[in-house]
Amino acid sequence: MQVDLQRYATHFALALLGIWLLSLGLDYLGTRLPSGFASIAPAMLAAQFEGFRLAKEYNRPFAPREAWRLAIPLTLVGIGINLMLTLGYFLLVSGDQAMEILALLGAFGWLMVFVIAGLVIWVTNRIFLGMGLRAQLKRQG
């Protein structure tokens, strides 16, 4: 089995955009999304859609090790998109405060943030890739 990274990246980016728009709407209403929701929801949605596609294409479940292996490139794409958005935020939005924000954690601190985020995205991708695949296989009969 092989994942479609371009499709995953598209779903991931669209989910991020949707969450951002939802967040703006909720801010207008005086409420907020849970803090971790924006971190894992794009991976959840994109991986589940990819699981649907894999079930349609291959029509078989995958072994647990295969699922973990398939989640790795998806995770790298998710981390890459998050890294681009984080850098874009620092360069475009925060302006003069960018260096102060970066200096708060230092290089090792930011590395740890991305390592932990990467592990969370990897596990989320694995779980929801499998959920999407199983749901589609069950639906197909």
JOZI-V564230 format. One record per backbone hydrogen bond with DSSP energy under -1.0 kcal/mol. NH is the residue of the N-H (numbers start at 1). CO is the residue of the C=O. E is the energy in kcal/mol with one decimal. If there is no record, write none. Layout:
NH & CO & E
NH & CO & E
This chain:
8 & 4 & -2.3
9 & 5 & -2.8
10 & 6 & -2.1
11 & 7 & -2.6
12 & 8 & -2.9
13 & 9 & -2.7
14 & 10 & -2.6
15 & 11 & -2.3
16 & 12 & -2.2
17 & 13 & -2.4
18 & 14 & -2.6
19 & 15 & -2.5
20 & 16 & -2.3
21 & 17 & -2.5
22 & 18 & -2.6
23 & 19 & -2.7
24 & 20 & -2.3
25 & 21 & -2.3
26 & 22 & -2.6
27 & 23 & -2.6
28 & 24 & -1.9
29 & 25 & -1.3
30 & 27 & -1.0
31 & 26 & -2.8
37 & 34 & -1.2
40 & 36 & -1.6
41 & 37 & -2.6
44 & 40 & -2.6
45 & 41 & -2.7
46 & 42 & -2.6
47 & 43 & -2.4
48 & 44 & -2.0
49 & 45 & -2.4
50 & 46 & -2.0
51 & 47 & -2.3
52 & 48 & -2.2
53 & 49 & -2.0
54 & 50 & -2.5
55 & 51 & -2.1
56 & 52 & -2.0
57 & 53 & -2.5
58 & 54 & -3.0
59 & 55 & -1.6
67 & 63 & -2.0
68 & 64 & -2.0
69 & 65 & -2.3
70 & 66 & -2.6
71 & 67 & -1.5
75 & 71 & -2.2
76 & 72 & -2.2
77 & 73 & -2.0
78 & 74 & -2.4
79 & 75 & -2.9
80 & 76 & -2.3
81 & 77 & -2.5
82 & 78 & -2.4
83 & 79 & -2.9
84 & 80 & -2.4
85 & 81 & -2.3
86 & 82 & -2.4
87 & 83 & -2.7
88 & 84 & -2.6
89 & 85 & -2.5
90 & 86 & -2.3
91 & 87 & -2.5
92 & 88 & -2.9
93 & 89 & -2.0
94 & 89 & -2.1
97 & 94 & -2.2
98 & 95 & -1.5
101 & 97 & -2.5
102 & 98 & -2.7
103 & 99 & -2.2
104 & 100 & -1.0
106 & 102 & -1.7
110 & 106 & -2.2
111 & 107 & -2.2
112 & 108 & -2.3
113 & 109 & -2.1
114 & 110 & -2.2
115 & 111 & -2.3
116 & 112 & -2.7
117 & 113 & -2.5
118 & 114 & -2.2
119 & 115 & -2.2
120 & 116 & -2.3
121 & 117 & -2.6
122 & 118 & -2.6
123 & 119 & -2.4
124 & 120 & -2.4
125 & 121 & -3.0
126 & 122 & -2.4
127 & 123 & -2.6
128 & 124 & -2.6
129 & 125 & -2.2
130 & 126 & -1.9
131 & 127 & -2.1
132 & 128 & -2.3
133 & 129 & -2.1
134 & 130 & -2.8
135 & 131 & -2.5
136 & 132 & -2.2
137 & 133 & -2.5
138 & 134 & -2.5
139 & 135 & -2.1
140 & 136 & -2.3
